[in-house]
Amino acid sequence: MDQLRAINYFIAVAETSSFTEAAKRFNVPASSLSRRIVDLEKSLSATLLQRTTRVVKLTEVGRDYYKQVKQLVEELELTNESVKSYHSEPMGKLRVSAAVDFGQRILLPLLNEFSEKYPKVILDVSLSDEVTTLNRDEIDIAIRSGYAPNERVVAIKLMDNNFYPVASPEYLKKAGMPKHPQELRAHSGLYYRTPNGPVPWLSYFDKQWQDVSAQVVAISNSGQWLLDKALNGEGIIMLPKWSTQELLDSNDLVELTFKQPINITQQMDLGVFLLYQKQRYTVPKVKVAVDFLVERITKNTVKVGG
């Protein structure tokens, strides 16, 4: 029995819940695919699939087996690709995922430069604030804001990503400069909406973290629209330094500073991380992209990160 082929057949059935649909993936008769899986079950002395006239389901041991062999097969495919392309020129499709605002402001301009340097690499870029999973979503490189992820991936910190309150001089002239974080509650707030909802404003005083969010005047997942409203003097907004440094330098925005810490979370160690699967680094297109982005972004951390 060709065990690897049988395992691939089993994975396909597990994912489609159908022998017919799984057989279409490999362009083989459903009966042949079914016999291979039966042979696999006999070799394991275990029933992996529960078969009825209408549906095929995984048994309990089948679910556990699927999770383990799926990962092994993917790692084997990655290893084969790495070996085949070890001495080759960077080429092929490179899938990159990043949050919308970071992608538009920092990543996309760098990827334009990358494309000029490596014209045979086809970029497939997805900008979304939904969290992606490298393995599940077939992403080669992801750039995420927050904490170092608890995934079995390599995470390189590109820059800090703590948030700071900023507003236009016109707004502060009209509404006044708050001297304590709790005074923010009386101000107008512009809020970015994440997949989990608008981000709160938190500050630590009186021996505890407290919500000091201003009164809501606008909520959006468009960072640029909110930033335009802040520049127009419509309220205070919490943003990381990399997205506002040029505007702070030009005095179009003013940072509100307090003795008490303020952020969108109780943790003050937020970062922007570049993520990739360790075994993918030997693939030329991934290696050159990782090296290029890390070098270009970290080199400019002082400029964009403050």
Secondary structure, DSSP 8 states (H G I E B T S, - for coil): --HHHHHHHHHHHHHHS-HHHHHHHHT--HHHHHHHHHHHHHHHTS--EEE-SS-EEE-HHHHHHHHHHHHHHHHHHHHHHHHHTTTS-S-EEEEEEE-HHHIIIIIHHHHHHHHHH-TTEEEEEEE-SS---TTTTT-SEEEEEES--SSSSEEEEEEE--EEEEE-HHHHHHH---SSGGGGGGSEEEEEEETTEE---EEEETTEEEE---EEEEEES-HHHHHHHHHTTS-EEEEEHHHHHHHHHTTSSEE---SS-EESSS-S--EEEEEE-GGGGGSHHHHHHHHHHHHHHHHTHHHHH-
